[in-house]
Amino acid sequence: MEIKWTDRAIKKISGNVQENSDKHIKLKYDTDGCGCVVSGVTALWLIDEKDSDDLEIDTNAFPVLVEKSKMVFLDEKMTIDFNETANTYMLTCPSQILNPRMSLTVK
């Protein structure tokens, strides 16, 4: 799996990473309240500790944790961008937009 951060996303998340230097960035495939695992929504989380199911992906900026069991719902090549108008992150792959309004939550 390959994850690339755009310059806009790196600039935006850098402050959060510096303020929470003891935390890890996780690309969470969140299924809470969705009713079905295939209806999950991706989100960025800053978490204290890795879970046993987490795999660390090296990127062009910050490493990102991804749940091994949820990788099937993600693309092999993804880009994390930042939309300044919406003030949210965006997760894309070459063939589609996976989440145009991805939040960042500090856990």
HUFENFEN-V677106 format. One record per run of one state. SS is the DSSP state (H for helix, E for strand, - for the rest). FROM is the first residue (numbers start at 0). TO is the last residue. If there is no record, write none. Layout:
((SS | FROM | TO) (SS | FROM | TO))
//
This chain:
((- | 0 | 0) (E | 1 | 4) (- | 5 | 5) (H | 6 | 18) (- | 19 | 22) (E | 23 | 29) (- | 30 | 35) (H | 36 | 38) (- | 39 | 39) (E | 40 | 46) (- | 47 | 52) (E | 53 | 56) (- | 57 | 57) (E | 58 | 58) (- | 59 | 62) (E | 63 | 66) (H | 67 | 72) (- | 73 | 75) (E | 76 | 82) (- | 83 | 86) (E | 87 | 92) (- | 93 | 94) (E | 95 | 101) (- | 102 | 102) (E | 103 | 105) (- | 106 | 106))
//
